[in-house]
Amino acid sequence: MTQAAAAEKPASPTTQAHPNGADKSQSTDKPGRTISDPREVAQLVMMRIDHVNAQKDELTIAVKALADTARQLVGVYASQQGQIAMLVKRVEELEKSGNK
């Protein structure tokens, strides 16, 4: 009887701060509410799948950006190592010619 009374009460969606700053509506995440309509279940599942896919897309973009940055850093590091090797040879040549 309490569930029936709770179901008749108009529910206002609550909002919660989302980690990325957006508000997330939790109108479908009410504890004690049973979803028996297959259309509602399908809609809820599709919403959650879309949410997961959006998160996955954001992660993919972030990982690709991180990989691009790592590639650039490796290229610059290799270039600097080459410059250092050339400077070491040059210093060795100068030391040899200065000792003669």
C-alpha positions as CSV (number, residue, x, y, z in Angstrom):
1,M,0.0,0.0,0.0
2,T,2.9,2.4,0.7
3,Q,4.3,1.7,-2.8
4,A,1.0,2.5,-4.4
5,A,0.8,5.8,-2.5
6,A,4.3,6.6,-3.4
7,A,3.6,5.9,-7.1
8,E,0.6,8.2,-7.1
9,K,2.6,11.1,-5.6
10,P,4.0,13.3,-8.3
11,A,7.7,12.9,-8.4
12,S,9.9,15.9,-9.3
13,P,13.2,14.9,-10.7
14,T,16.2,15.6,-8.5
15,T,19.4,16.9,-9.9
16,Q,22.9,16.0,-8.9
17,A,26.2,17.7,-9.9
18,H,27.9,15.6,-12.6
19,P,31.7,15.4,-12.5
20,N,32.0,17.3,-15.7
21,G,29.9,20.1,-14.4
22,A,26.6,19.3,-16.0
23,D,23.4,18.4,-14.0
24,K,22.2,14.9,-14.3
25,S,18.5,14.2,-13.9
26,Q,17.8,11.2,-11.8
27,S,14.1,10.9,-12.4
28,T,14.5,7.3,-13.6
29,D,16.8,6.3,-10.8
30,K,14.3,6.3,-8.0
31,P,14.7,3.5,-5.5
32,G,11.6,1.5,-4.9
33,R,10.1,2.3,-8.3
34,T,9.5,-0.8,-10.3
35,I,9.5,-0.6,-14.1
36,S,7.3,-3.2,-15.7
37,D,6.5,-1.6,-19.0
38,P,8.8,-3.1,-21.7
39,R,9.0,0.3,-23.5
40,E,10.2,2.0,-20.3
41,V,12.8,-0.7,-19.8
42,A,14.0,-0.4,-23.4
43,Q,14.1,3.4,-23.1
44,L,16.1,3.2,-19.8
45,V,18.5,0.7,-21.3
46,M,19.0,2.7,-24.4
47,M,19.6,5.9,-22.3
48,R,22.2,4.1,-20.3
49,I,23.9,2.6,-23.4
50,D,24.0,6.1,-25.0
51,H,25.5,7.5,-21.8
52,V,28.2,4.8,-21.7
53,N,28.9,5.4,-25.4
54,A,29.3,9.1,-24.8
55,Q,31.7,8.4,-22.0
56,K,33.6,6.0,-24.2
57,D,33.8,8.6,-26.9
58,E,35.2,11.1,-24.5
59,L,37.8,8.6,-23.3
60,T,38.8,7.7,-26.8
61,I,39.3,11.4,-27.7
62,A,41.4,11.9,-24.5
63,V,43.5,8.8,-25.1
64,K,44.2,9.9,-28.7
65,A,45.2,13.4,-27.6
66,L,47.5,11.8,-25.0
67,A,49.1,9.5,-27.5
68,D,49.7,12.4,-29.9
69,T,51.3,14.4,-27.1
70,A,53.5,11.4,-26.2
71,R,54.5,11.0,-29.9
72,Q,55.5,14.7,-30.1
73,L,57.5,14.4,-26.8
74,V,59.3,11.2,-28.1
75,G,60.2,13.0,-31.3
76,V,61.6,16.1,-29.5
77,Y,63.5,13.9,-27.1
78,A,65.1,11.9,-29.9
79,S,66.0,15.1,-31.7
80,Q,67.6,16.5,-28.5
81,Q,69.5,13.3,-28.0
82,G,70.9,13.6,-31.5
83,Q,71.9,17.2,-30.8
84,I,73.6,16.1,-27.6
85,A,75.5,13.3,-29.3
86,M,76.7,15.8,-32.0
87,L,77.8,18.3,-29.3
88,V,79.7,15.5,-27.4
89,K,81.6,14.6,-30.6
90,R,82.3,18.3,-31.3
91,V,83.7,18.8,-27.7
92,E,85.8,15.7,-28.0
93,E,87.2,17.0,-31.3
94,L,87.9,20.4,-29.8
95,E,89.6,18.8,-26.8
96,K,91.8,16.6,-29.0
97,S,92.8,19.6,-31.2
98,G,93.5,21.7,-28.1
99,N,95.8,19.2,-26.6
100,K,98.0,19.0,-29.6
